[in-house]
Amino acid sequence: MKNKVAVIGAGIAGISSAMYLAERGLSVKLFESANNIGGRMSSFADTEIGELLDLGQHIMIGAYVNFFNLLKKLGTKDLLYQQKKFKVRFLMNSDKIITFEQKFFNDNIGFILGLFLLKGVGLKSKFKMANLISKIIHQKIRKSGLSCQEFLLLHKQENDLIKLFWEPFIIATMNAQLNDAPADILINILYEIFSNGFSKAKIVIPKTELLNLISPVEKYLSDRNCELCLNHRLKRIEIRNGKVATLTINDFCYDDFDAVILAIPPDSLKQIGRLSNLNIFLELVNNFRTSSIITVYLWLDKEITTEKFIGLVDSPLHWLFNIKRISGEITEKHKLYKYAIVISSADKYAKLTREQTLQMCLDELMRFFPNFSTENVINWKVLNYKKATVLLTPQNLHFRATAVTEYENLFLAGDWTSTGLPATIEGAVRSGETAARCVINYLSMC
Ligand SMILES: Cc1cc2nc3c(=O)[nH]c(=O)nc-3n(C[C@H](O)[C@H](O)[C@H](O)COP(=O)(O)OP(=O)(O)OC[C@H]3O[C@@H](n4cnc5c(N)ncnc54)[C@H](O)[C@@H]3O)c2cc1C
């Protein structure tokens, strides 16, 4: 008889676990409390706007190898826009633009040449950055328990490159300010990028809504005799003799699963812990706060930049995405230009109303784009995702959960678990595969 595995949560971590196990012939049921898959990496039909909208604009880099592999299996990898080589442009103000790109070569040398040819940055800063990156590549830097701010200071990084490179990079990848973000994660990311010849730094952006990337998963599972169950909420876990004995999902009690993966965020785990009297979960997740991300969608009657995406320096707004350019849909037919403006690590704007957030965006856009006026705005939507990611800090890194728990047939996955990566899509996918491997290992020993 096939082993039966329950995966709880059809975010990208749960999807990754379920696919991994289904491919290896296990009987998997993927339970999701919502009426759709994808969790935070998903989209919703906005009735006001009349469009499918992402819960937030997502950006990736070439290092998302496991995620790209997952999309390849689902047949949707082509729905990503991928840079040929790394290039990011920053607007300093309305008439100064700085381009940070690989020059001549598509590797680390191309990056170093790009760094030294960068305009508006001192030579000393460039040498210090090159020196730090060289130390990271050659693994000469030990894990330190420092924040990114302390780490950059220790390695004498200068303000111009902190503002232009380090700060945007750290805030975007870790959804945290420099004084919170853990340097040990930064080192891991940079090592992964640079030890692979910098090709993994290329920017990747979905050309379509996130839900379209993952929607074939239901068929993928059913083709392998596995099942996706939407609107199925795990309420309670009963432990007997150190193992999961039953799962209460909606109002039904299941007692026939050989192993269980919980691919849910800390908040949900806490709730289940409380209802199931599992103090271990409560202790574990109490170490994590969350950090918000704001996405402001604007529909304009004119194109204010032809860039696919651009960073805004010294602004509360971090990135502007030109959605029609990314999707390649710029034709005469499209009279409206859709933009997504992203503010990461946005807790300090929590008290702003949607209208105030919109106003802040419009003021900034007028400052950066003289050809923009509020009259160009045909429609708008402000999405403030309060619990976008866990806030990882040097203090809570070692509390990130491992896939294996003290209950022998219960495993954990999710972007917040111990992946060595920030709480991102790629971290979530890897955590899902790790938990699935642990399940297979456990079942092979039973
Ligand atoms: C606005 C925003 C912008 C982001 N930008 C980026 C970005 O640019 N790049 C990037 O890499 N990452 C980004 N992220 C982070 C990324 O989306 C997450 O890291 C990733 O989606 C987390 O996946 P997950 O499967 O671990 O968790 P989730 O997506 O949270 O999935 C958990 C699932 O479990 C379900 N669930 C919870 N409780 C139960 C229960 N009791 N029973 C059954 N089901 C349950 C939930 O409904 C959910 O579907 C962003 C996130 C947000 C919100």
The ligand as a Tripos MOL2 file, in Angstrom:
@<TRIPOS>MOLECULE
LIG
   53    58     1     0     0
SMALL
NO_CHARGES

@<TRIPOS>ATOM
      1 C1          3.1570   41.6520   -0.5830 C.3       1 LIG1
      2 C2          4.2380   40.6120   -0.6560 C.ar      1 LIG1
      3 C3          5.3390   40.8010   -1.4680 C.ar      1 LIG1
      4 C4          6.3290   39.8190   -1.5150 C.ar      1 LIG1
      5 N1          7.3850   39.9970   -2.3620 N.ar      1 LIG1
      6 C5          8.2580   38.9970   -2.5350 C.ar      1 LIG1
      7 C6          9.2600   39.0810   -3.5260 C.ar      1 LIG1
      8 O1          9.3560   40.0800   -4.2320 O.2       1 LIG1
      9 N2         10.1020   38.0260   -3.6950 N.ar      1 LIG1
     10 C7          9.9970   36.8980   -2.9250 C.ar      1 LIG1
     11 O2         10.7610   35.9550   -3.1580 O.2       1 LIG1
     12 N3          9.0750   36.7950   -1.9620 N.ar      1 LIG1
     13 C8          8.2050   37.8030   -1.7470 C.ar      1 LIG1
     14 N4          7.2350   37.6920   -0.8060 N.ar      1 LIG1
     15 C9          7.2760   36.5480    0.1100 C.3       1 LIG1
     16 C10         6.6970   35.2780   -0.5160 C.3       1 LIG1
     17 O3          5.4150   35.5370   -1.0430 O.3       1 LIG1
     18 C11         6.6200   34.2330    0.5840 C.3       1 LIG1
     19 O4          7.9100   34.0250    1.1010 O.3       1 LIG1
     20 C12         6.0960   32.8770    0.1160 C.3       1 LIG1
     21 O5          4.9720   33.0020   -0.6990 O.3       1 LIG1
     22 C13         5.7480   32.0700    1.3780 C.3       1 LIG1
     23 O6          5.2260   30.8140    1.0160 O.3       1 LIG1
     24 P1          4.8000   29.7730    2.1320 P.3       1 LIG1
     25 O7          4.2410   28.6030    1.4230 O.co2     1 LIG1
     26 O8          5.9220   29.5640    3.0800 O.co2     1 LIG1
     27 O9          3.6740   30.4810    3.0160 O.3       1 LIG1
     28 P2          2.2180   30.9990    2.6000 P.3       1 LIG1
     29 O10         2.2420   31.5620    1.2430 O.co2     1 LIG1
     30 O11         1.7570   31.8600    3.7020 O.co2     1 LIG1
     31 O12         1.3460   29.6640    2.5440 O.3       1 LIG1
     32 C14         0.7210   29.0990    3.6630 C.3       1 LIG1
     33 C15        -0.6160   28.5240    3.2290 C.3       1 LIG1
     34 O13        -1.1800   27.7990    4.3190 O.3       1 LIG1
     35 C16        -2.5680   28.0570    4.3700 C.3       1 LIG1
     36 N5         -2.9990   27.7660    5.7410 N.ar      1 LIG1
     37 C17        -2.7010   28.4680    6.8590 C.ar      1 LIG1
     38 N6         -3.2780   27.8720    7.9310 N.ar      1 LIG1
     39 C18        -3.9140   26.7740    7.4650 C.ar      1 LIG1
     40 C19        -4.6780   25.7480    8.1080 C.ar      1 LIG1
     41 N7         -4.8890   25.7490    9.4110 N.pl3     1 LIG1
     42 N8         -5.1940   24.7580    7.3290 N.ar      1 LIG1
     43 C20        -4.9840   24.7300    5.9840 C.ar      1 LIG1
     44 N9         -4.2850   25.6860    5.3360 N.ar      1 LIG1
     45 C21        -3.7380   26.6990    6.0830 C.ar      1 LIG1
     46 C22        -2.6620   29.5380    3.9790 C.3       1 LIG1
     47 O14        -3.9550   29.8730    3.5480 O.3       1 LIG1
     48 C23        -1.6220   29.6120    2.8660 C.3       1 LIG1
     49 O15        -2.1910   29.3170    1.6060 O.3       1 LIG1
     50 C24         6.2290   38.6560   -0.7130 C.ar      1 LIG1
     51 C25         5.1340   38.4640    0.1030 C.ar      1 LIG1
     52 C26         4.1360   39.4230    0.1360 C.ar      1 LIG1
     53 C27         2.9230   39.1870    1.0080 C.3       1 LIG1
@<TRIPOS>BOND
     1     1     2 1
     2     2     3 ar
     3     2    52 ar
     4     3     4 ar
     5     4     5 ar
     6     4    50 ar
     7     5     6 ar
     8     6     7 ar
     9     6    13 1
    10     7     8 2
    11     7     9 ar
    12     9    10 ar
    13    10    11 2
    14    10    12 ar
    15    12    13 ar
    16    13    14 ar
    17    14    15 1
    18    14    50 ar
    19    15    16 1
    20    16    17 1
    21    16    18 1
    22    18    19 1
    23    18    20 1
    24    20    21 1
    25    20    22 1
    26    22    23 1
    27    23    24 1
    28    24    25 2
    29    24    26 1
    30    24    27 1
    31    27    28 1
    32    28    29 2
    33    28    30 1
    34    28    31 1
    35    31    32 1
    36    32    33 1
    37    33    34 1
    38    33    48 1
    39    34    35 1
    40    35    36 1
    41    35    46 1
    42    36    37 ar
    43    36    45 ar
    44    37    38 ar
    45    38    39 ar
    46    39    40 ar
    47    39    45 ar
    48    40    41 1
    49    40    42 ar
    50    42    43 ar
    51    43    44 ar
    52    44    45 ar
    53    46    47 1
    54    46    48 1
    55    48    49 1
    56    50    51 ar
    57    51    52 ar
    58    52    53 1
@<TRIPOS>SUBSTRUCTURE
     1 LIG1         1 GROUP 0 **** ****
